Amino acid sequence: MDLTDPALLVALVLGILLVVVYARLQPPPRPLPRCQRCGVEMERGEQIVDPEHPEHRFIPGVREAWFTCPQCGTRRQARY
Protein backbone atom coordinates (compact mmCIF):
# COMPACT_ATOMS: atom_id res chain seq x y z
CA MET A 1 0.00 0.00 0.00
CA ASP A 2 1.47 3.30 -1.10
CA LEU A 3 0.73 6.06 1.44
CA THR A 4 1.69 8.77 -1.05
CA ASP A 5 -1.04 7.72 -3.46
CA PRO A 6 -3.07 10.86 -4.35
CA ALA A 7 -6.37 8.95 -4.35
CA LEU A 8 -5.78 7.77 -0.77
CA LEU A 9 -4.89 11.27 0.41
CA VAL A 10 -7.95 12.77 -1.27
CA ALA A 11 -10.19 10.10 0.28
CA LEU A 12 -8.75 10.79 3.75
CA VAL A 13 -9.17 14.55 3.44
CA LEU A 14 -12.69 14.17 2.09
CA GLY A 15 -13.61 11.78 4.90
CA ILE A 16 -12.30 14.15 7.56
CA LEU A 17 -14.14 17.10 6.01
CA LEU A 18 -17.40 15.15 5.92
CA VAL A 19 -17.08 14.21 9.60
CA VAL A 20 -16.39 17.83 10.55
CA VAL A 21 -19.37 19.10 8.51
CA TYR A 22 -21.63 16.43 10.01
CA ALA A 23 -20.55 17.37 13.55
CA ARG A 24 -21.12 21.07 12.87
CA LEU A 25 -24.61 20.49 11.45
CA GLN A 26 -25.86 18.67 14.57
CA PRO A 27 -28.39 20.74 16.51
CA PRO A 28 -27.29 22.02 19.92
CA PRO A 29 -28.46 20.02 22.93
CA ARG A 30 -31.80 20.99 24.42
CA PRO A 31 -31.63 23.16 27.54
CA LEU A 32 -32.48 21.49 30.83
CA PRO A 33 -36.09 22.02 31.93
CA ARG A 34 -36.73 24.60 34.62
CA CYS A 35 -38.84 24.13 37.73
CA GLN A 36 -42.15 26.01 37.43
CA ARG A 37 -42.14 26.89 41.12
CA CYS A 38 -38.50 27.94 41.65
CA GLY A 39 -37.25 28.74 38.16
CA VAL A 40 -34.11 26.64 38.79
CA GLU A 41 -32.67 24.20 36.25
CA MET A 42 -33.72 20.68 37.12
CA GLU A 43 -31.32 17.75 37.51
CA ARG A 44 -31.71 14.65 35.34
CA GLY A 45 -32.59 11.50 37.21
CA GLU A 46 -33.39 8.07 35.85
CA GLN A 47 -33.92 7.64 32.13
CA ILE A 48 -37.26 6.36 30.81
CA VAL A 49 -36.86 3.66 28.17
CA ASP A 50 -39.85 2.87 25.96
CA PRO A 51 -40.02 -0.96 25.69
CA GLU A 52 -41.49 -0.72 22.18
CA HIS A 53 -38.73 1.62 20.93
CA PRO A 54 -35.58 1.12 23.04
CA GLU A 55 -33.42 2.68 20.31
CA HIS A 56 -34.89 6.13 21.16
CA ARG A 57 -32.72 6.33 24.27
CA PHE A 58 -29.74 7.14 22.02
CA ILE A 59 -31.39 9.93 19.98
CA PRO A 60 -30.94 13.45 21.41
CA GLY A 61 -34.26 15.29 21.64
CA VAL A 62 -36.27 12.06 21.74
CA ARG A 63 -34.86 10.63 24.99
CA GLU A 64 -37.05 10.96 28.07
CA ALA A 65 -36.12 11.07 31.74
CA TRP A 66 -37.36 12.17 35.13
CA PHE A 67 -35.99 15.54 36.20
CA THR A 68 -35.90 16.73 39.83
CA CYS A 69 -35.67 20.26 41.19
CA PRO A 70 -32.72 20.55 43.60
CA GLN A 71 -34.54 23.14 45.76
CA CYS A 72 -38.12 21.96 46.16
CA GLY A 73 -37.83 18.33 44.99
CA THR A 74 -40.53 18.59 42.31
CA ARG A 75 -40.28 15.80 39.73
CA ARG A 76 -41.17 16.15 36.07
CA GLN A 77 -40.95 13.95 33.00
CA ALA A 78 -39.32 15.69 30.02
CA ARG A 79 -37.41 15.05 26.81
CA TYR A 80 -33.78 15.89 26.48
DSSP file (Angstrom, degrees, kcal/mol; ACC not computed):
  #  RESIDUE AA STRUCTURE BP1 BP2  ACC     N-H-->O    O-->H-N    N-H-->O    O-->H-N    TCO  KAPPA ALPHA  PHI   PSI    X-CA   Y-CA   Z-CA
    1    1 A M              0   0    0      0, 0.0     2,-0.7     0, 0.0     3,-0.0   0.000 360.0 360.0 360.0 125.7    0.0    0.0    0.0
    2    2 A D    >   -     0   0    0      1,-0.1     3,-1.3     2,-0.0     6,-0.2  -0.818 360.0-165.2 -95.0 113.7    1.5    3.3   -1.1
    3    3 A L  T 3  S+     0   0    0     -2,-0.7    -1,-0.1     1,-0.3     6,-0.0   0.606  87.2  60.9 -75.9 -10.6    0.7    6.1    1.4
    4    4 A T  T 3  S+     0   0    0      4,-0.1    -1,-0.3     5,-0.0    -2,-0.0   0.323  72.4 128.1 -95.7   8.2    1.7    8.8   -1.1
    5    5 A D    <>  -     0   0    0     -3,-1.3     4,-1.9     1,-0.2     3,-0.3  -0.482  58.6-141.6 -64.5 126.3   -1.0    7.7   -3.5
    6    6 A P  H  > S+     0   0    0      0, 0.0     4,-2.5     0, 0.0     5,-0.2   0.845  99.2  56.3 -61.8 -34.4   -3.1   10.9   -4.4
    7    7 A A  H  > S+     0   0    0      2,-0.2     4,-2.2     1,-0.2     5,-0.1   0.900 107.7  48.4 -65.1 -39.5   -6.4    9.0   -4.3
    8    8 A L  H  > S+     0   0    0     -3,-0.3     4,-2.3     2,-0.2    -1,-0.2   0.921 112.3  48.3 -65.8 -43.8   -5.8    7.8   -0.8
    9    9 A L  H  X S+     0   0    0     -4,-1.9     4,-2.4     2,-0.2    -2,-0.2   0.899 112.0  49.0 -64.6 -41.1   -4.9   11.3    0.4
   10   10 A V  H  X S+     0   0    0     -4,-2.5     4,-2.7     2,-0.2     5,-0.2   0.913 111.0  50.5 -64.8 -42.0   -8.0   12.8   -1.3
   11   11 A A  H  X S+     0   0    0     -4,-2.2     4,-2.3    -5,-0.2    -2,-0.2   0.895 111.4  48.4 -63.6 -40.1  -10.2   10.1    0.3
   12   12 A L  H  X S+     0   0    0     -4,-2.3     4,-2.4     2,-0.2    -2,-0.2   0.934 113.6  45.7 -65.0 -46.6   -8.7   10.8    3.7
   13   13 A V  H  X S+     0   0    0     -4,-2.4     4,-2.5     1,-0.2    -2,-0.2   0.919 114.0  49.0 -63.7 -43.4   -9.2   14.6    3.4
   14   14 A L  H  X S+     0   0    0     -4,-2.7     4,-2.3     1,-0.2    -1,-0.2   0.905 111.0  50.4 -63.3 -41.4  -12.7   14.2    2.1
   15   15 A G  H  X S+     0   0    0     -4,-2.3     4,-1.9    -5,-0.2    -2,-0.2   0.909 111.3  47.8 -62.6 -43.0  -13.6   11.8    4.9
   16   16 A I  H  X S+     0   0    0     -4,-2.4     4,-2.2     1,-0.2    -2,-0.2   0.917 111.5  50.6 -65.3 -43.2  -12.3   14.1    7.6
   17   17 A L  H  X S+     0   0    0     -4,-2.5     4,-2.5     1,-0.2    -2,-0.2   0.895 109.3  51.1 -62.0 -40.3  -14.1   17.1    6.0
   18   18 A L  H  X S+     0   0    0     -4,-2.3     4,-2.4     2,-0.2    -1,-0.2   0.887 109.8  49.6 -65.1 -38.7  -17.4   15.2    5.9
   19   19 A V  H  X S+     0   0    0     -4,-1.9     4,-2.4     2,-0.2    -2,-0.2   0.912 112.1  48.3 -66.1 -41.7  -17.1   14.2    9.6
   20   20 A V  H  X S+     0   0    0     -4,-2.2     4,-2.1     2,-0.2    -2,-0.2   0.922 112.9  47.5 -64.7 -44.2  -16.4   17.8   10.6
   21   21 A V  H  X S+     0   0    0     -4,-2.5     4,-1.7     2,-0.2    -2,-0.2   0.910 112.0  50.5 -63.8 -42.1  -19.4   19.1    8.5
   22   22 A Y  H  X S+     0   0    0     -4,-2.4     4,-0.6     1,-0.2    -2,-0.2   0.922 111.1  48.4 -61.2 -44.2  -21.6   16.4   10.0
   23   23 A A  H >< S+     0   0    0     -4,-2.4     3,-0.7     1,-0.2    -1,-0.2   0.876 111.7  49.8 -65.2 -36.9  -20.6   17.4   13.5
   24   24 A R  H 3< S+     0   0    0     -4,-2.1    -1,-0.2     1,-0.2    -2,-0.2   0.795 106.7  55.6 -72.1 -27.9  -21.1   21.1   12.9
   25   25 A L  H 3< S+     0   0    0     -4,-1.7    -1,-0.2    -5,-0.2    -2,-0.2   0.559  80.8 109.6 -83.7  -7.7  -24.6   20.5   11.5
   26   26 A Q  S << S-     0   0    0     -3,-0.7    -3,-0.0    -4,-0.6    -4,-0.0  -0.459  77.6-111.8 -67.7 137.9  -25.9   18.7   14.6
   27   27 A P        -     0   0    0      0, 0.0    -1,-0.1     0, 0.0     3,-0.1  -0.344  37.2 -98.9 -67.7 152.4  -28.4   20.7   16.5
   28   28 A P        -     0   0    0      0, 0.0     0, 0.0     0, 0.0     0, 0.0  -0.323  49.6 -88.9 -66.9 155.2  -27.3   22.0   19.9
   29   29 A P        -     0   0    0      0, 0.0     3,-0.1     0, 0.0    51,-0.0  -0.301  48.3-100.2 -64.4 149.5  -28.5   20.0   22.9
   30   30 A R        -     0   0    0     50,-0.5     2,-0.1     1,-0.1    31,-0.1  -0.391  41.1-106.8 -66.8 145.4  -31.8   21.0   24.4
   31   31 A P        -     0   0    0      0, 0.0    -1,-0.1     0, 0.0     3,-0.1  -0.392  41.0 -96.4 -69.5 153.1  -31.6   23.2   27.5
   32   32 A L        -     0   0    0      1,-0.1    11,-0.1    -3,-0.1    48,-0.1  -0.411  46.8-102.2 -66.4 144.6  -32.5   21.5   30.8
   33   33 A P        -     0   0    0      0, 0.0     9,-2.8     0, 0.0     2,-0.3  -0.321  34.8-131.7 -66.3 153.4  -36.1   22.0   31.9
   34   34 A R  B     -A   41   0A   0      7,-0.2     7,-0.2    -3,-0.1     2,-0.2  -0.816  20.6-106.5-107.4 147.9  -36.7   24.6   34.6
   35   35 A C     >  -     0   0    0      5,-2.7     4,-1.6    -2,-0.3    33,-0.0  -0.520  20.9-144.0 -69.8 134.5  -38.8   24.1   37.7
   36   36 A Q  T  4 S+     0   0    0     -2,-0.2    -1,-0.1     2,-0.2    -2,-0.0   0.802  98.1  43.6 -72.0 -28.3  -42.1   26.0   37.4
   37   37 A R  T  4 S+     0   0    0      3,-0.1    -1,-0.2     1,-0.1    -2,-0.0   0.939 129.8  19.9 -79.6 -50.1  -42.1   26.9   41.1
   38   38 A C  T  4 S-     0   0    0      2,-0.1    -2,-0.2     0, 0.0     3,-0.1   0.744  87.5-132.4 -96.6 -27.2  -38.5   27.9   41.7
   39   39 A G     <  +     0   0    0     -4,-1.6     2,-0.3     1,-0.3    -3,-0.1   0.628  60.9 136.2  79.9  13.7  -37.3   28.7   38.2
   40   40 A V        -     0   0    0      1,-0.1    -5,-2.7    -6,-0.0    -1,-0.3  -0.671  64.9 -99.7 -94.3 147.5  -34.1   26.6   38.8
   41   41 A E  B     -A   34   0A   0     -2,-0.3    -7,-0.2    -7,-0.2     2,-0.2  -0.451  42.8-127.4 -63.7 136.3  -32.7   24.2   36.3
   42   42 A M        -     0   0    0     -9,-2.8     2,-0.4    27,-0.1    27,-0.2  -0.512  14.3-121.5 -87.2 155.3  -33.7   20.7   37.1
   43   43 A E  E     -B   68   0B   0     25,-3.2    25,-2.8    -2,-0.2     2,-0.3  -0.778  26.9-115.1 -97.9 139.4  -31.3   17.7   37.5
   44   44 A R  E     +B   67   0B   0     -2,-0.4    23,-0.2    23,-0.2     3,-0.1  -0.555  38.1 175.4 -76.4 132.7  -31.7   14.7   35.3
   45   45 A G  E     -     0   0B   0     21,-3.4     2,-0.1     1,-0.3    -1,-0.1   0.186  48.9 -10.4-105.7-133.1  -32.6   11.5   37.2
   46   46 A E  E    S-     0   0B   0      1,-0.1    20,-2.4    19,-0.1    -1,-0.3  -0.420  70.2-119.4 -74.6 144.9  -33.4    8.1   35.8
   47   47 A Q  E     -B   65   0B   0     18,-0.2     2,-0.6    -2,-0.1    18,-0.3  -0.562  17.5-134.1 -82.7 144.3  -33.9    7.6   32.1
   48   48 A I  E     -B   64   0B   0     16,-2.7    16,-0.7    -2,-0.2     2,-0.6  -0.892  19.4-162.8-100.8 121.1  -37.3    6.4   30.8
   49   49 A V        -     0   0    0     -2,-0.6     6,-0.0    14,-0.1    14,-0.0  -0.920  14.8-137.0-109.3 122.8  -36.9    3.7   28.2
   50   50 A D    >   -     0   0    0     -2,-0.6     3,-0.5     3,-0.4     6,-0.2  -0.662   9.4-149.0 -75.3 119.9  -39.8    2.9   26.0
   51   51 A P  T 3  S+     0   0    0      0, 0.0    -1,-0.2     0, 0.0    -2,-0.0   0.778  97.0  51.6 -64.9 -24.5  -40.0   -1.0   25.7
   52   52 A E  T 3  S+     0   0    0      1,-0.2     3,-0.1     2,-0.1    -2,-0.0   0.784 125.0  24.9 -80.2 -26.7  -41.5   -0.7   22.2
   53   53 A H    X   +     0   0    0     -3,-0.5     3,-1.6     1,-0.1    -3,-0.4  -0.555  65.6 160.1-135.9  69.9  -38.7    1.6   20.9
   54   54 A P  G >   +     0   0    0      0, 0.0     3,-1.3     0, 0.0     4,-0.1   0.717  69.8  71.8 -67.3 -18.2  -35.6    1.1   23.0
   55   55 A E  G >  S+     0   0    0      1,-0.2     3,-1.5     2,-0.1     4,-0.2   0.693  80.0  76.1 -70.5 -15.8  -33.4    2.7   20.3
   56   56 A H  G X  S+     0   0    0     -3,-1.6     3,-1.3     1,-0.3    -1,-0.2   0.700  76.0  76.2 -67.3 -18.4  -34.9    6.1   21.2
   57   57 A R  G <  S+     0   0    0     -3,-1.3    -1,-0.3     1,-0.3    -2,-0.1   0.634  95.4  49.6 -69.6  -9.6  -32.7    6.3   24.3
   58   58 A F  G <  S+     0   0    0     -3,-1.5    -1,-0.3    -4,-0.1    -2,-0.2   0.460  90.7  90.6-103.6  -3.0  -29.7    7.1   22.0
   59   59 A I  S X> S-     0   0    0     -3,-1.3     3,-1.9    -4,-0.2     4,-1.3  -0.843  76.7-129.9-101.3 114.2  -31.4    9.9   20.0
   60   60 A P  T 34 S+     0   0    0      0, 0.0    -2,-0.1     0, 0.0    -3,-0.0  -0.365  94.2  23.7 -60.5 136.1  -30.9   13.5   21.4
   61   61 A G  T 34 S+     0   0    0      2,-0.1    18,-0.1   -31,-0.1    -2,-0.0   0.187 119.1  62.3  93.0 -16.2  -34.3   15.3   21.6
   62   62 A V  T <4 S+     0   0    0     -3,-1.9    -6,-0.1    -6,-0.2    -5,-0.1   0.600  77.3 102.3-111.3 -22.0  -36.3   12.1   21.7
   63   63 A R     <  -     0   0    0     -4,-1.3    17,-2.1    -6,-0.1     2,-0.4  -0.290  57.5-154.4 -63.3 148.6  -34.9   10.6   25.0
   64   64 A E  E     +BC  48  79B   0    -16,-0.7   -16,-2.7    15,-0.2     2,-0.3  -0.952  20.1 158.6-126.6 147.6  -37.1   11.0   28.1
   65   65 A A  E     -BC  47  78B   0     13,-2.2    13,-2.3    -2,-0.4     2,-0.5  -0.968  42.7 -97.9-155.3 167.1  -36.1   11.1   31.7
   66   66 A W  E     - C   0  77B   0    -20,-2.4   -21,-3.4    -2,-0.3     2,-0.4  -0.818  37.3-159.9 -90.3 131.8  -37.4   12.2   35.1
   67   67 A F  E     -BC  44  76B   0      9,-3.3     9,-2.5    -2,-0.5     2,-0.4  -0.912   2.1-158.5-114.0 142.2  -36.0   15.5   36.2
   68   68 A T  E     -BC  43  75B   0    -25,-2.8   -25,-3.2    -2,-0.4     7,-0.2  -0.959  18.1-125.5-124.1 137.1  -35.9   16.7   39.8
   69   69 A C     >  -     0   0    0      5,-2.3     4,-1.2    -2,-0.4   -27,-0.1  -0.667  14.4-147.3 -77.7 129.2  -35.7   20.3   41.2
   70   70 A P  T  4 S+     0   0    0      0, 0.0    -1,-0.1     0, 0.0   -28,-0.1   0.729  93.2  43.0 -71.0 -19.6  -32.7   20.6   43.6
   71   71 A Q  T  4 S+     0   0    0      3,-0.1    -2,-0.0     1,-0.0    -3,-0.0   0.930 130.5  14.5 -90.2 -54.1  -34.5   23.1   45.8
   72   72 A C  T  4 S-     0   0    0      2,-0.1    -1,-0.0     0, 0.0    -4,-0.0   0.599  92.7-124.5-103.3 -10.9  -38.1   22.0   46.2
   73   73 A G     <  +     0   0    0     -4,-1.2     2,-0.1     1,-0.2     0, 0.0   0.587  49.3 161.0  82.3   9.8  -37.8   18.3   45.0
   74   74 A T        -     0   0    0     -6,-0.1    -5,-2.3     1,-0.0     2,-0.4  -0.427  27.3-147.1 -65.3 136.4  -40.5   18.6   42.3
   75   75 A R  E     +C   68   0B   0     -7,-0.2     2,-0.3    -2,-0.1    -7,-0.2  -0.843  19.9 174.9-108.1 146.0  -40.3   15.8   39.7
   76   76 A R  E     -C   67   0B   0     -9,-2.5    -9,-3.3    -2,-0.4     2,-0.5  -0.993  28.0-130.2-150.0 141.0  -41.2   16.1   36.1
   77   77 A Q  E     +C   66   0B   0     -2,-0.3     2,-0.3   -11,-0.2   -11,-0.2  -0.785  42.6 154.9 -90.1 130.8  -40.9   14.0   33.0
   78   78 A A  E     -C   65   0B   0    -13,-2.3   -13,-2.2    -2,-0.5     2,-0.3  -0.974  40.9-108.8-151.2 163.2  -39.3   15.7   30.0
   79   79 A R  E      C   64   0B   0     -2,-0.3   -15,-0.2   -15,-0.2   -17,-0.1  -0.665 360.0 360.0 -92.0 151.1  -37.4   15.0   26.8
   80   80 A Y              0   0    0    -17,-2.1   -50,-0.5    -2,-0.3   -16,-0.2   0.327 360.0 360.0-145.0 360.0  -33.8   15.9   26.5
